[in-house]
Amino acid sequence: MHFQCGVLCSFIHMNVPTTPADTETHNQTMGLLQERMRKYREPQKYINAGVYPYFREIDSHQDTEVTMSGKKVLMFGSNSYMGLTYDKRICQAAIKAIEKYGTGCAGSRFLNGTLDLHIQLERELAEFVGKDEALVYSTGFTVNSGVVSCLTGRNDYIIGDDRDHASIVDGRRLSFSQFFHYKHNDMEDLEHQLMRCDPDSLKLIVIDGLFSMEGDLAKLPEIIALKKKYNATVMVDEAHGLGVFGRQGRGVCDHFGLTDDVDLIMGTFSKSLASIGGFIASDSDTINWLRHNSRTYIFSASNTPAATAAALEALHILQAEPERQENLWKITKYALEQFKQANFEIGDTESPIIPLYVRDAFKTFQVTKMAFDKGVFVNSVVPPACAPQDTLIRVALMATHTKEQVDRCVAILVDVFKELGLLK
């Protein structure tokens, strides 16, 4: 997200509270950094109020129900859209990879860390999303931060939606290029930004295909039309679209029939593909450049054998079992109807990501705590993951959720919202 400050960015550094007896000794040894960090007590306000919603411990595998401190809780806060994170076939693929290759590669892809397994996954991903070649990175975050930062030069431009993911924002911060952002899904504003650019310079438009907090889609057809009008380049982040939209889950670009018009397609393994890592897919010349210039690719240890094998097996299952995507959409449509009928404000979502707007940070934390106490795990979304006036509860669906589970979730959230005066 583009938003620069707020409640959540205050939680980046958690400090262990000091006791009064330690204060004098601590002050004598405290440097400028420690002095500044010691003043930071924002998380403790919410911890002391009993509503701090982060770092909750799960002691079971990710599923529609999880176990937390011996208590079963309905999971509506996971990105496992296909419900594959405990699929036995994927687990076995990871185990076999460890048995053959070990637990790690002990180096970067650039040097000693490239396995035949990496190459196979890259080939199959490129074919799946409809591009010449692909590169596999160790995390999705490092795909965006490493690709966006190295494609353009000092006299070029990067243009992004103001709700783009933080990894895109960090990528453009690392670039020497000029950066413009446009109002969320506002095509007039995007065109205005394109008109500000030197027509002879490279103009890279980077967008989320499916926005991860609000659940709405980028206006890709209109963006492609502007790309052609202004001779721009388009990169689409399919982190949340992969598995969800398009034929066999090929993503938002495929959903709109615009794969050939999109220059770079990015995706992650940590959601529908039940693993960890990410990839970028494009034409052969662009991949050749990235392979030798993307610092987060060259200077990161390569993805582990287990994670690579897990993602590869999940990709095979995704293509072989289209009923998973069908089930996801059936339960999504059902859930959307239930939340609408209950008068929740859900914005423009058209996906398994359903935002329930609260518009108050403290009450957002209260909802999360009260829902959890009643047996439902949902996520709080506050700045910088959203605008200060748009705090929300993020409900996320899996292909394996049942109507009965959705009904329980909606009923509990209705009770909580009404108790806090948030629902008509």
HELIX and SHEET records of a PDB file:
HELIX    1   1 LEU A    8  PHE A   11  5                                   4    
HELIX    2   2 PRO A   20  THR A   29  1                                  10    
HELIX    3   3 LEU A   32  ARG A   38  1                                   7    
HELIX    4   4 GLU A   42  ASN A   48  1                                   7    
HELIX    5   5 LYS A   88  TYR A  101  1                                  14    
HELIX    6   6 ASP A  116  VAL A  129  1                                  14    
HELIX    7   7 GLY A  140  VAL A  148  1                                   9    
HELIX    8   8 ALA A  166  LEU A  174  1                                   9    
HELIX    9   9 MET A  187  MET A  195  1                                   9    
HELIX   10  10 LEU A  220  TYR A  230  1                                  11    
HELIX   11  11 ARG A  247  GLY A  249  5                                   3    
HELIX   12  12 VAL A  252  HIS A  255  1                                   4    
HELIX   13  13 THR A  259  ASP A  261  5                                   3    
HELIX   14  14 SER A  284  ASN A  293  1                                  10    
HELIX   15  15 ARG A  295  ILE A  298  1                                   4    
HELIX   16  16 PRO A  305  ALA A  320  1                                  16    
HELIX   17  17 GLU A  323  GLN A  341  1                                  19    
HELIX   18  18 ALA A  361  ASP A  373  1                                  13    
HELIX   19  19 PRO A  388  ASP A  390  5                                   3    
HELIX   20  20 LYS A  403  GLU A  419  1                                  17    
SHEET    1   A 3 GLU A  65  MET A  68  0                                        
SHEET    2   A 3 LYS A  71  MET A  75 -1                                        
SHEET    3   A 3 VAL A 376  PHE A 377  1                                        
SHEET    1   B 7 GLU A 133  TYR A 137  0                                        
SHEET    2   B 7 GLY A 278  SER A 282 -1                                        
SHEET    3   B 7 LEU A 264  THR A 268 -1                                        
SHEET    4   B 7 THR A 233  ASP A 237  1                                        
SHEET    5   B 7 LYS A 203  ASP A 208  1                                        
SHEET    6   B 7 TYR A 157  ASP A 161  1                                        
SHEET    7   B 7 GLN A 178  TYR A 182  1                                        
SHEET    1   C 3 ILE A 353  TYR A 357  0                                        
SHEET    2   C 3 LEU A 392  ALA A 396 -1                                        
SHEET    3   C 3 ASN A 379  VAL A 381 -1                                        
END                                                                             
